Amino acid sequence: MAFDDRLRDAFLAVAQHGSIGRAADALNITQPALSRVIKRLEQRLGVALFDRYASGVTLTVYGEALLPFANRMGTESSHAVEEIERLRGGSRGVLRIGTVGSPGVTFLPKIIERMTTENPELRVELLEGVLDVLEAALLDRVVDIVLAGELAEKDEILRMNFKIEDTGSVIASTSHPVRARGPLTMADLIDVPWVMPPRGTFPRRRFEQVIADIGMRQPHVAVETRSVMMMKGLVAESGFLSWLPRPLYAAEERADLIAPLDVAGMFVNRQAYLYRRRHGSTPPVAVRFLETVRAMYG
């Protein structure tokens, strides 16, 4: 079945807006016309892609299966246009990078500054997330480069010969009462409330492994959040403890709001690497990013 741009755009618009009417407005076509396009696509596939309700539509299991492929087609089309523009001598492009927080803060600003200075028409799209989110984004071609810790070994992903290091440590507000106790162990902090990423995410698993390695009991994690800003807010203002890489709280440390705690065994060196897809073409702007990294950092 030919899945042309019109069918793809119609499907993605309805999936995004959850309503035939809102999707039709976004596409600047009539609602009956869009309904006919979706119906034609469903007839070609032989399955229903949406469940219809009075309040809107939701994807069926078949629609959920089609969604990542439709997104990928749009991204690949953009890559093709970028390649043609490069061959024609154009300087425009979109650099799509996925990153975990700390290495991104430490490493990416100078690279992006140099690239946007050299190419004022460059547009950079940054996706910040945990490892599982970034791995899926790389495989689904949502991003072309990932800066992260240890991704699982996969034939589809290539780790580049480049490493960034920083340290993770327990953090508390500069006025937290535990600072009066002097050097600490995790046993001293068991009953203090903690804020951490959700259980099962890579940062949380790494934190739990570090504690297990030093033979200590896991502390009470009172709040779980993926928001680094919320974590820092609870640490600075509400007496919580957390465990973060230093670059992520550098501004608060300079402002004398947050500082690391001297906790035995909890200063940990962390590594991050650059990854790209092993197979298929790499967009020219992503190739230029890797060239810039090599030129600036060897």
Backbone as CSV, one residue per row, in Angstrom:
resi,resn,N_x,N_y,N_z,CA_x,CA_y,CA_z,C_x,C_y,C_z
1,MET,0.837,-1.190,0.000,0.000,0.000,0.000,0.875,1.245,0.000
2,ALA,0.583,2.205,-0.884,1.312,3.466,-0.906,0.806,4.349,0.233
3,PHE,1.733,4.769,1.104,1.391,5.610,2.256,1.972,6.987,1.980
4,ASP,1.212,7.806,1.220,1.761,9.067,0.755,1.701,10.126,1.851
5,ASP,2.248,11.310,1.519,2.345,12.371,2.521,0.975,12.785,3.032
6,ARG,-0.021,12.816,2.157,-1.344,13.278,2.570,-1.953,12.326,3.602
7,LEU,-1.846,11.021,3.328,-2.380,10.042,4.272,-1.629,10.104,5.600
8,ARG,-0.305,10.209,5.512,0.500,10.263,6.737,0.156,11.490,7.566
9,ASP,0.090,12.669,6.907,-0.190,13.900,7.636,-1.584,13.872,8.262
10,ALA,-2.543,13.306,7.545,-3.899,13.214,8.086,-3.921,12.315,9.321
11,PHE,-3.295,11.154,9.225,-3.252,10.221,10.349,-2.573,10.856,11.564
12,LEU,-1.406,11.496,11.356,-0.662,12.089,12.465,-1.426,13.250,13.096
13,ALA,-2.118,14.033,12.284,-2.873,15.170,12.820,-4.009,14.690,13.719
14,VAL,-4.735,13.669,13.282,-5.843,13.153,14.096,-5.301,12.514,15.372
15,ALA,-4.186,11.771,15.253,-3.580,11.154,16.433,-3.128,12.205,17.432
16,GLN,-2.569,13.305,16.933,-2.062,14.358,17.813,-3.193,15.128,18.498
17,HIS,-4.229,15.474,17.740,-5.279,16.344,18.276,-6.405,15.574,18.965
18,GLY,-6.508,14.254,18.689,-7.560,13.476,19.331,-8.961,13.856,18.897
19,SER,-9.059,14.488,17.735,-10.356,14.951,17.248,-10.253,15.201,15.753
20,ILE,-11.246,14.710,15.008,-11.282,14.968,13.570,-11.440,16.459,13.307
21,GLY,-12.297,17.124,14.091,-12.536,18.547,13.881,-11.295,19.388,14.114
22,ARG,-10.609,19.167,15.253,-9.406,19.955,15.550,-8.294,19.662,14.559
23,ALA,-8.181,18.384,14.150,-7.154,18.040,13.160,-7.460,18.703,11.820
24,ALA,-8.731,18.743,11.438,-9.106,19.396,10.175,-8.762,20.872,10.206
25,ASP,-9.009,21.523,11.342,-8.647,22.937,11.463,-7.143,23.123,11.324
26,ALA,-6.365,22.236,11.952,-4.908,22.354,11.889,-4.395,22.157,10.468
27,LEU,-5.049,21.277,9.708,-4.628,20.992,8.334,-5.268,21.941,7.325
28,ASN,-6.202,22.780,7.812,-6.889,23.742,6.946,-7.705,23.050,5.854
29,ILE,-8.391,21.971,6.246,-9.316,21.302,5.343,-10.629,21.093,6.086
30,THR,-11.669,20.679,5.373,-12.957,20.472,6.027,-12.953,19.152,6.788
31,GLN,-13.816,19.090,7.799,-13.908,17.861,8.583,-14.371,16.666,7.743
32,PRO,-15.378,16.820,6.863,-15.762,15.666,6.022,-14.624,15.192,5.122
33,ALA,-13.841,16.142,4.582,-12.733,15.742,3.719,-11.705,14.928,4.501
34,LEU,-11.395,15.354,5.710,-10.433,14.620,6.528,-10.991,13.254,6.924
35,SER,-12.261,13.198,7.255,-12.878,11.913,7.598,-12.769,10.934,6.438
36,ARG,-12.951,11.429,5.200,-12.841,10.552,4.026,-11.411,10.039,3.858
37,VAL,-10.429,10.901,4.122,-9.032,10.468,4.001,-8.727,9.368,5.015
38,ILE,-9.156,9.567,6.257,-8.902,8.562,7.298,-9.630,7.263,6.966
39,LYS,-10.874,7.383,6.483,-11.634,6.180,6.119,-10.950,5.427,4.992
40,ARG,-10.425,6.164,3.993,-9.730,5.515,2.885,-8.481,4.790,3.374
41,LEU,-7.737,5.406,4.300,-6.548,4.763,4.855,-6.926,3.491,5.609
42,GLU,-7.988,3.550,6.398,-8.421,2.373,7.151,-8.878,1.256,6.211
43,GLN,-9.546,1.619,5.130,-9.993,0.610,4.162,-8.800,-0.055,3.476
44,ARG,-7.780,0.722,3.162,-6.594,0.144,2.523,-5.880,-0.819,3.461
45,LEU,-5.838,-0.458,4.737,-5.151,-1.318,5.706,-6.032,-2.474,6.175
46,GLY,-7.331,-2.307,6.063,-8.245,-3.358,6.493,-8.467,-3.402,7.986
47,VAL,-8.142,-2.312,8.688,-8.324,-2.254,10.141,-8.782,-0.858,10.522
48,ALA,-9.386,-0.747,11.704,-9.741,0.561,12.246,-8.539,1.136,12.984
49,LEU,-8.175,2.362,12.666,-7.040,3.018,13.315,-7.460,3.849,14.516
50,PHE,-8.734,4.235,14.569,-9.221,5.079,15.660,-10.526,4.517,16.198
51,ASP,-10.712,4.617,17.504,-12.018,4.419,18.126,-12.705,5.775,18.198
52,ARG,-13.944,5.839,17.719,-14.668,7.106,17.667,-15.583,7.238,18.875
53,TYR,-15.559,8.425,19.504,-16.439,8.747,20.619,-17.050,10.123,20.375
54,ALA,-18.052,10.455,21.143,-18.668,11.776,20.995,-17.675,12.890,21.315
55,SER,-16.750,12.605,22.230,-15.792,13.634,22.649,-14.539,13.688,21.784
56,GLY,-14.378,12.724,20.872,-13.173,12.710,20.042,-12.808,11.302,19.621
57,VAL,-11.523,11.079,19.360,-11.057,9.767,18.917,-9.808,9.383,19.696
58,THR,-9.569,8.081,19.786,-8.327,7.554,20.363,-7.783,6.482,19.433
59,LEU,-6.503,6.267,19.488,-5.872,5.252,18.653,-6.273,3.858,19.103
60,THR,-6.567,2.991,18.127,-6.728,1.567,18.425,-5.345,0.939,18.535
61,VAL,-5.304,-0.363,18.824,-4.018,-1.056,18.884,-3.314,-1.002,17.533
62,TYR,-4.098,-0.976,16.434,-3.502,-0.876,15.098,-2.952,0.530,14.860
63,GLY,-3.677,1.527,15.334,-3.181,2.890,15.214,-1.907,3.111,16.012
64,GLU,-1.844,2.534,17.231,-0.627,2.631,18.046,0.553,1.993,17.333
65,ALA,0.300,0.888,16.628,1.385,0.214,15.909,1.868,1.038,14.723
66,LEU,0.949,1.757,14.083,1.315,2.561,12.910,2.031,3.860,13.289
67,LEU,1.732,4.402,14.479,2.201,5.731,14.847,3.720,5.914,14.745
68,PRO,4.557,5.031,15.325,6.001,5.287,15.216,6.517,5.250,13.782
69,PHE,5.913,4.410,12.934,6.353,4.344,11.540,5.968,5.627,10.794
70,ALA,4.785,6.150,11.085,4.376,7.395,10.448,5.283,8.547,10.882
71,ASN,5.615,8.601,12.171,6.555,9.625,12.654,7.903,9.489,11.973
72,ARG,8.370,8.262,11.831,9.682,8.010,11.231,9.698,8.454,9.765
73,MET,8.585,8.219,9.048,8.526,8.636,7.648,8.694,10.146,7.522
74,GLY,8.048,10.896,8.460,8.183,12.340,8.416,9.602,12.789,8.683
75,THR,10.261,12.136,9.648,11.644,12.494,9.970,12.571,12.170,8.813
76,GLU,12.393,10.996,8.195,13.252,10.606,7.084,13.056,11.550,5.894
77,SER,11.811,12.008,5.693,11.572,12.972,4.615,12.332,14.267,4.876
78,SER,12.340,14.704,6.142,13.084,15.919,6.498,14.576,15.728,6.259
79,HIS,15.082,14.543,6.613,16.500,14.263,6.390,16.838,14.314,4.903
80,ALA,15.933,13.804,4.067,16.185,13.810,2.629,16.266,15.238,2.102
81,VAL,15.362,16.091,2.584,15.384,17.496,2.154,16.677,18.171,2.608
82,GLU,17.094,17.891,3.853,18.341,18.479,4.361,19.530,18.057,3.504
83,GLU,19.562,16.794,3.091,20.674,16.305,2.275,20.698,17.001,0.920
84,ILE,19.527,17.171,0.317,19.464,17.866,-0.964,19.931,19.308,-0.816
85,GLU,19.500,19.971,0.268,19.923,21.350,0.497,21.436,21.439,0.683
86,ARG,21.996,20.451,1.364,23.453,20.459,1.550,24.160,20.324,0.215
87,LEU,23.660,19.432,-0.637,24.293,19.221,-1.931,24.145,20.447,-2.831
88,ARG,23.087,21.204,-2.610,22.890,22.432,-3.382,23.687,23.597,-2.805
89,GLY,24.414,23.359,-1.745,25.227,24.417,-1.156,24.518,25.212,-0.096
90,GLY,23.301,24.761,0.329,22.581,25.471,1.377,23.226,25.234,2.729
91,SER,22.922,26.105,3.681,23.507,25.994,5.016,22.479,25.680,6.090
92,ARG,21.222,25.488,5.698,20.198,25.220,6.698,20.189,23.757,7.082
93,GLY,19.685,23.487,8.283,19.571,22.123,8.763,19.036,22.123,10.181
94,VAL,18.641,20.931,10.640,18.134,20.766,11.991,18.992,19.725,12.691
95,LEU,19.617,20.119,13.784,20.431,19.219,14.590,19.563,18.700,15.724
96,ARG,19.342,17.386,15.747,18.466,16.767,16.743,19.329,15.939,17.697
97,ILE,19.373,16.370,18.955,20.223,15.730,19.955,19.380,15.334,21.162
98,GLY,19.595,14.125,21.649,19.007,13.691,22.912,20.095,13.641,23.973
99,THR,19.779,14.055,25.172,20.805,14.102,26.213,20.214,13.877,27.592
100,VAL,21.001,13.251,28.459,20.692,13.281,29.883,21.172,14.624,30.416
101,GLY,20.684,15.006,31.592,20.862,16.375,32.050,22.292,16.821,32.244
102,SER,23.042,16.105,33.083,24.353,16.607,33.499,25.350,16.739,32.358
103,PRO,25.600,15.700,31.551,26.544,15.877,30.441,26.098,16.945,29.456
104,GLY,24.786,17.048,29.253,24.302,18.072,28.341,24.655,19.465,28.809
105,VAL,24.469,19.724,30.111,24.794,21.037,30.668,26.291,21.310,30.579
106,THR,27.099,20.278,30.819,28.548,20.445,30.846,29.142,20.616,29.458
107,PHE,28.649,19.823,28.510,29.351,19.624,27.250,28.739,20.349,26.058
108,LEU,27.408,20.379,25.974,26.774,20.820,24.736,26.825,22.330,24.476
109,PRO,26.760,23.197,25.485,26.678,24.634,25.161,27.789,25.153,24.257
110,LYS,29.040,24.786,24.506,30.141,25.298,23.681,30.086,24.738,22.264
111,ILE,29.674,23.472,22.127,29.533,22.879,20.796,28.445,23.613,20.016
112,ILE,27.299,23.808,20.660,26.185,24.476,19.985,26.547,25.923,19.653
113,GLU,27.240,26.596,20.565,27.658,27.970,20.292,28.522,28.040,19.039
114,ARG,29.485,27.127,18.931,30.370,27.150,17.760,29.597,26.851,16.486
115,MET,28.700,25.870,16.538,27.983,25.484,15.329,27.010,26.569,14.880
116,THR,26.329,27.218,15.824,25.383,28.267,15.436,26.114,29.535,14.995
117,THR,27.334,29.734,15.490,28.138,30.862,15.011,28.564,30.628,13.569
118,GLU,28.993,29.402,13.271,29.402,29.056,11.910,28.217,29.013,10.955
119,ASN,27.059,28.637,11.463,25.888,28.431,10.623,24.680,29.103,11.277
120,PRO,24.476,30.401,11.061,23.390,31.125,11.734,22.002,30.584,11.439
121,GLU,21.838,29.844,10.343,20.522,29.305,10.009,20.282,27.936,10.623
122,LEU,21.257,27.427,11.349,21.096,26.128,11.998,20.020,26.210,13.072
123,ARG,19.190,25.171,13.138,18.215,25.045,14.222,18.546,23.786,15.013
124,VAL,18.562,23.902,16.331,18.913,22.785,17.206,17.687,22.374,18.006
125,GLU,17.361,21.083,17.966,16.279,20.530,18.776,16.896,19.621,19.830
126,LEU,16.682,19.938,21.105,17.239,19.164,22.210,16.127,18.411,22.924
127,LEU,16.346,17.115,23.115,15.420,16.281,23.888,16.159,15.823,25.134
128,GLU,15.697,16.237,26.305,16.305,15.793,27.554,15.451,14.692,28.159
129,GLY,16.087,13.622,28.580,15.332,12.520,29.157,16.244,11.495,29.791
130,VAL,15.641,10.435,30.314,16.402,9.340,30.893,16.768,8.355,29.793
131,LEU,17.590,7.363,30.137,18.179,6.491,29.117,17.154,5.777,28.262
132,ASP,16.102,5.235,28.879,15.142,4.473,28.083,14.437,5.354,27.063
133,VAL,14.142,6.590,27.444,13.492,7.531,26.525,14.430,7.889,25.382
134,LEU,15.704,8.141,25.696,16.668,8.548,24.676,16.983,7.409,23.713
135,GLU,17.091,6.196,24.227,17.365,5.055,23.350,16.244,4.879,22.339
136,ALA,15.002,4.951,22.810,13.854,4.822,21.900,13.839,5.957,20.883
137,ALA,14.166,7.171,21.321,14.177,8.321,20.405,15.233,8.153,19.325
138,LEU,16.387,7.593,19.678,17.436,7.367,18.686,17.011,6.305,17.677
139,LEU,16.453,5.210,18.156,16.040,4.129,17.265,14.867,4.548,16.379
140,ASP,13.991,5.406,16.902,12.831,5.871,16.135,13.143,7.093,15.278
141,ARG,14.418,7.514,15.261,14.878,8.639,14.448,14.250,9.969,14.854
142,VAL,13.847,10.068,16.094,13.408,11.356,16.625,14.621,12.250,16.855
143,VAL,15.736,11.649,17.287,17.013,12.348,17.411,18.059,11.560,16.620
144,ASP,19.183,12.216,16.314,20.239,11.584,15.524,21.506,11.329,16.335
145,ILE,21.668,12.049,17.429,22.806,11.882,18.325,22.264,11.816,19.747
146,VAL,22.836,10.929,20.556,22.470,10.861,21.966,23.724,11.010,22.811
147,LEU,23.628,11.802,23.858,24.681,11.957,24.851,24.133,11.407,26.158
148,ALA,24.690,10.261,26.590,24.111,9.584,27.753,25.123,8.629,28.353
149,GLY,24.717,8.014,29.462,25.543,6.999,30.099,25.532,5.711,29.305
150,GLU,25.616,4.589,29.993,25.740,3.301,29.326,24.402,2.852,28.744
151,LEU,24.257,2.951,27.416,23.115,2.346,26.743,23.366,0.849,26.574
152,ALA,22.296,0.083,26.585,22.429,-1.361,26.399,23.037,-1.664,25.038
153,GLU,23.850,-2.729,24.976,24.468,-3.134,23.716,23.398,-3.545,22.713
154,LYS,23.376,-2.902,21.563,22.432,-3.225,20.500,23.126,-3.097,19.160
155,ASP,22.731,-3.952,18.204,23.318,-3.877,16.869,22.980,-2.567,16.180
156,GLU,21.862,-1.943,16.580,21.408,-0.737,15.891,22.093,0.532,16.391
157,ILE,22.801,0.461,17.512,23.367,1.663,18.135,24.886,1.554,18.197
158,LEU,25.558,2.622,17.790,27.019,2.672,17.806,27.479,3.692,18.839
159,ARG,28.340,3.265,19.771,28.921,4.192,20.735,30.202,4.771,20.155
160,MET,30.287,6.101,20.157,31.440,6.771,19.601,32.597,6.748,20.588
161,ASN,33.804,6.931,20.076,35.008,6.910,20.909,35.204,8.283,21.565
162,PHE,34.290,8.588,22.507,34.335,9.880,23.188,33.659,9.724,24.536
163,LYS,34.270,10.234,25.593,33.744,10.047,26.946,33.795,11.353,27.725
164,ILE,32.740,11.603,28.497,32.650,12.758,29.383,32.500,12.236,30.804
165,GLU,33.172,12.869,31.762,33.111,12.415,33.147,32.630,13.543,34.059
166,ASP,31.844,13.183,35.071,31.519,14.100,36.151,31.301,13.269,37.417
167,THR,30.860,13.895,38.494,30.670,13.181,39.757,29.249,13.359,40.247
168,GLY,28.730,12.309,40.872,27.443,12.374,41.535,27.654,12.381,43.039
169,SER,26.794,13.101,43.774,26.956,13.174,45.232,25.614,13.458,45.884
170,VAL,25.533,13.151,47.173,24.356,13.517,47.960,24.360,15.035,48.127
171,ILE,23.190,15.647,47.967,23.098,17.104,48.111,22.038,17.455,49.146
172,ALA,22.244,18.606,49.789,21.305,19.135,50.772,21.380,20.651,50.725
173,SER,20.404,21.308,51.324,20.483,22.764,51.426,21.668,23.125,52.314
174,THR,22.195,24.302,52.112,23.354,24.738,52.888,23.017,24.932,54.366
175,SER,21.725,25.028,54.694,21.319,25.196,56.095,20.718,23.924,56.697
176,HIS,20.854,22.793,56.016,20.223,21.558,56.507,20.845,21.129,57.833
177,PRO,20.025,20.694,58.809,20.543,20.317,60.126,21.567,19.181,60.110
178,VAL,21.518,18.280,59.099,22.459,17.160,59.114,23.901,17.620,58.955
179,ARG,24.103,18.829,58.473,25.474,19.312,58.288,26.198,19.476,59.626
180,ALA,25.440,19.646,60.701,26.065,19.821,62.014,26.661,18.519,62.545
181,ARG,26.333,17.394,61.940,26.815,16.109,62.444,28.221,15.768,61.967
182,GLY,28.759,16.532,61.030,30.097,16.234,60.517,30.041,15.157,59.449
183,PRO,31.141,14.399,59.257,31.155,13.327,58.255,30.022,12.336,58.498
184,LEU,29.373,11.914,57.407,28.166,11.109,57.509,28.316,9.777,56.785
185,THR,27.447,8.844,57.120,27.233,7.632,56.330,25.761,7.607,55.942
186,MET,25.414,6.722,55.022,24.020,6.622,54.624,23.146,6.198,55.794
187,ALA,23.701,5.503,56.781,22.925,5.109,57.961,22.407,6.329,58.710
188,ASP,23.152,7.443,58.646,22.714,8.675,59.319,21.558,9.353,58.590
189,LEU,21.299,8.939,57.337,20.341,9.660,56.492,19.117,8.830,56.137
190,ILE,18.985,7.665,56.768,17.895,6.753,56.424,16.531,7.408,56.647
191,ASP,16.386,8.149,57.735,15.068,8.685,58.101,14.836,10.106,57.601
192,VAL,15.790,10.661,56.859,15.598,11.983,56.264,14.852,11.805,54.941
193,PRO,13.861,12.638,54.640,13.123,12.458,53.372,14.002,12.754,52.156
194,TRP,13.845,11.932,51.133,14.603,12.072,49.892,13.659,12.345,48.740
195,VAL,14.165,13.031,47.715,13.466,13.185,46.441,14.379,12.613,45.361
196,MET,13.838,11.716,44.528,14.633,11.008,43.531,13.800,10.778,42.270
197,PRO,14.450,10.436,41.155,13.691,10.026,39.970,12.874,8.769,40.265
198,PRO,11.861,8.475,39.456,11.006,7.315,39.713,11.777,5.999,39.722
199,ARG,11.279,5.072,40.485,11.867,3.734,40.547,11.857,3.099,39.158
200,GLY,12.941,2.444,38.813,13.061,1.798,37.507,13.793,2.626,36.482
201,THR,13.894,3.950,36.682,14.677,4.775,35.766,16.161,4.551,36.024
202,PHE,16.982,4.854,35.018,18.410,4.583,35.170,19.030,5.336,36.341
203,PRO,18.778,6.656,36.535,19.399,7.330,37.679,19.023,6.704,39.013
204,ARG,17.768,6.267,39.135,17.338,5.640,40.396,18.017,4.282,40.576
205,ARG,18.081,3.501,39.513,18.751,2.201,39.626,20.222,2.377,39.987
206,ARG,20.873,3.379,39.400,22.287,3.636,39.700,22.453,4.034,41.158
207,PHE,21.580,4.893,41.658,21.601,5.312,43.057,21.439,4.107,43.980
208,GLU,20.463,3.265,43.693,20.218,2.093,44.535,21.382,1.118,44.496
209,GLN,22.047,0.997,43.331,23.186,0.094,43.222,24.368,0.613,44.031
210,VAL,24.606,1.929,43.997,25.704,2.512,44.774,25.493,2.230,46.260
211,ILE,24.264,2.403,46.742,23.969,2.144,48.149,24.147,0.659,48.480
212,ALA,23.675,-0.204,47.579,23.845,-1.644,47.804,25.319,-2.025,47.836
213,ASP,26.122,-1.393,46.980,27.555,-1.718,46.924,28.285,-1.367,48.218
214,ILE,27.806,-0.344,48.942,28.472,-0.003,50.208,27.776,-0.658,51.403
215,GLY,26.834,-1.554,51.106,26.219,-2.362,52.150,25.237,-1.626,53.040
216,MET,24.578,-0.618,52.499,23.651,0.169,53.300,22.198,-0.102,52.887
217,ARG,21.271,0.227,53.807,19.850,0.109,53.527,19.386,1.303,52.696
218,GLN,18.411,1.083,51.810,17.895,2.160,50.974,17.160,3.185,51.825
219,PRO,17.355,4.479,51.575,16.651,5.506,52.351,15.192,5.615,51.930
220,HIS,14.441,6.396,52.689,13.030,6.614,52.389,12.900,7.689,51.309
221,VAL,12.480,7.288,50.117,12.243,8.238,49.029,10.793,8.688,49.126
222,ALA,10.603,9.902,49.632,9.260,10.408,49.888,8.608,10.970,48.635
223,VAL,9.427,11.487,47.714,8.897,12.104,46.491,9.664,11.557,45.298
224,GLU,8.934,11.144,44.275,9.530,10.712,43.015,9.129,11.695,41.921
225,THR,10.097,12.155,41.133,9.801,13.077,40.039,10.902,12.993,38.994
226,ARG,10.540,13.201,37.749,11.529,13.296,36.675,12.046,14.729,36.519
227,SER,11.462,15.664,37.220,11.821,17.072,37.076,13.025,17.415,37.948
228,VAL,14.136,17.761,37.318,15.315,18.177,38.075,15.029,19.485,38.813
229,MET,14.269,20.384,38.208,13.936,21.642,38.862,13.162,21.393,40.157
230,MET,12.213,20.456,40.124,11.453,20.149,41.325,12.347,19.516,42.386
231,MET,13.246,18.636,41.962,14.172,18.018,42.908,14.989,19.088,43.618
232,LYS,15.540,20.016,42.849,16.374,21.061,43.453,15.535,21.983,44.343
233,GLY,14.307,22.251,43.955,13.450,23.087,44.775,13.161,22.457,46.126
234,LEU,12.875,21.158,46.128,12.603,20.468,47.386,13.848,20.395,48.267
235,VAL,15.013,20.235,47.642,16.262,20.200,48.409,16.545,21.573,49.013
236,ALA,16.435,22.609,48.218,16.801,23.953,48.683,15.805,24.523,49.681
237,GLU,14.515,24.201,49.513,13.490,24.902,50.289,12.774,24.037,51.326
238,SER,12.830,22.702,51.202,11.957,21.865,52.035,12.684,20.782,52.817
239,GLY,13.998,20.852,52.923,14.722,19.921,53.786,14.907,18.529,53.229
240,PHE,14.680,18.329,51.923,14.885,17.023,51.310,16.369,16.833,50.960
241,LEU,16.757,15.574,50.808,18.058,15.220,50.261,17.857,14.626,48.877
242,SER,18.894,14.673,48.048,18.857,14.016,46.747,20.276,13.634,46.354
243,TRP,20.413,13.083,45.159,21.717,12.611,44.650,21.785,13.013,43.190
244,LEU,22.598,14.032,42.894,22.642,14.590,41.548,24.080,14.842,41.120
245,PRO,24.326,14.843,39.808,25.628,15.274,39.297,25.833,16.762,39.562
246,ARG,27.051,17.143,39.825,27.342,18.525,40.220,26.917,19.568,39.188
247,PRO,27.114,19.330,37.876,26.712,20.372,36.922,25.245,20.758,37.001
248,LEU,24.392,19.841,37.468,22.966,20.132,37.507,22.577,21.074,38.644
249,TYR,23.420,21.194,39.660,23.092,22.123,40.737,24.178,23.192,40.899
250,ALA,24.994,23.399,39.880,26.102,24.356,39.965,25.600,25.769,40.251
251,ALA,24.494,26.178,39.614,23.977,27.529,39.830,23.507,27.705,41.265
252,GLU,22.815,26.694,41.806,22.350,26.768,43.190,23.516,26.721,44.173
253,GLU,24.582,26.012,43.796,25.757,25.980,44.665,26.425,27.357,44.696
254,ARG,26.522,28.009,43.537,27.105,29.358,43.500,26.263,30.352,44.291
255,ALA,24.951,30.120,44.328,24.053,30.999,45.074,23.967,30.628,46.552
256,ASP,24.743,29.639,46.974,24.791,29.199,48.377,23.440,28.663,48.855
257,LEU,22.741,27.958,47.946,21.472,27.334,48.302,21.613,25.830,48.518
258,ILE,22.442,25.193,47.707,22.628,23.739,47.735,24.118,23.454,47.699
259,ALA,24.519,22.401,48.405,25.921,21.978,48.375,25.981,20.473,48.624
260,PRO,27.045,19.813,48.176,27.172,18.375,48.434,27.388,18.089,49.916
261,LEU,26.957,16.901,50.323,27.208,16.413,51.677,28.371,15.428,51.652
262,ASP,29.153,15.438,52.714,30.260,14.489,52.850,29.704,13.180,53.396
263,VAL,29.298,12.285,52.463,28.695,11.005,52.839,29.583,9.881,52.316
264,ALA,30.063,9.050,53.198,31.005,7.994,52.830,30.444,7.107,51.723
265,GLY,31.220,6.940,50.657,30.866,6.043,49.566,29.921,6.606,48.549
266,MET,29.446,7.849,48.719,28.419,8.373,47.837,28.930,9.399,46.830
267,PHE,30.244,9.683,46.827,30.835,10.442,45.722,31.210,9.433,44.639
268,VAL,30.582,9.529,43.499,30.737,8.508,42.455,31.079,9.178,41.133
269,ASN,32.124,8.687,40.477,32.442,9.160,39.130,31.441,8.583,38.139
270,ARG,30.997,9.402,37.220,30.020,8.999,36.206,30.584,9.274,34.829
271,GLN,30.237,8.416,33.866,30.686,8.591,32.486,29.485,8.727,31.561
272,ALA,29.679,9.480,30.509,28.672,9.593,29.453,29.375,9.508,28.109
273,TYR,28.640,9.060,27.094,29.212,8.810,25.774,28.282,9.384,24.701
274,LEU,28.832,9.529,23.511,28.042,9.908,22.345,27.634,8.645,21.585
275,TYR,26.377,8.624,21.145,25.853,7.487,20.389,25.183,7.989,19.109
276,ARG,25.230,7.142,18.075,24.446,7.376,16.860,23.939,6.024,16.373
277,ARG,23.042,6.062,15.394,22.572,4.803,14.815,23.682,4.168,13.985
278,ARG,23.776,2.855,14.074,24.827,2.155,13.345,24.492,2.037,11.862
279,HIS,23.224,1.886,11.541,22.814,1.646,10.156,22.026,2.839,9.620
280,GLY,22.026,2.990,8.314,21.308,4.087,7.682,22.151,5.343,7.646
281,SER,21.661,6.319,6.921,22.418,7.558,6.752,22.319,8.432,7.992
282,THR,23.395,9.146,8.263,23.403,10.148,9.327,23.233,11.514,8.673
283,PRO,22.279,12.322,9.118,22.061,13.633,8.482,23.340,14.460,8.476
284,PRO,23.565,15.245,7.423,24.803,16.028,7.322,25.069,16.913,8.529
285,VAL,24.026,17.514,9.094,24.247,18.397,10.228,24.720,17.608,11.448
286,ALA,24.280,16.343,11.588,24.768,15.508,12.685,26.220,15.106,12.449
287,VAL,26.579,14.861,11.181,27.988,14.584,10.844,28.842,15.796,11.206
288,ARG,28.333,16.990,10.899,29.079,18.205,11.230,29.233,18.354,12.744
289,PHE,28.217,17.970,13.503,28.314,18.001,14.964,29.460,17.111,15.448
290,LEU,29.558,15.906,14.914,30.632,14.990,15.318,31.986,15.521,14.904
291,GLU,32.049,16.148,13.739,33.319,16.758,13.308,33.727,17.894,14.253
292,THR,32.734,18.668,14.693,33.018,19.773,15.613,33.499,19.248,16.956
293,VAL,32.886,18.171,17.426,33.331,17.555,18.681,34.781,17.127,18.579
294,ARG,35.129,16.460,17.484,36.519,15.998,17.310,37.482,17.184,17.237
295,ALA,37.077,18.257,16.558,37.953,19.419,16.408,38.167,20.123,17.740
296,MET,37.146,20.154,18.597,37.259,20.900,19.837,37.816,20.072,20.985
297,TYR,37.579,18.770,20.966,37.949,17.934,22.112,38.841,16.750,21.750
298,GLY,39.177,16.635,20.464,40.057,15.530,20.057,39.372,14.202,20.152
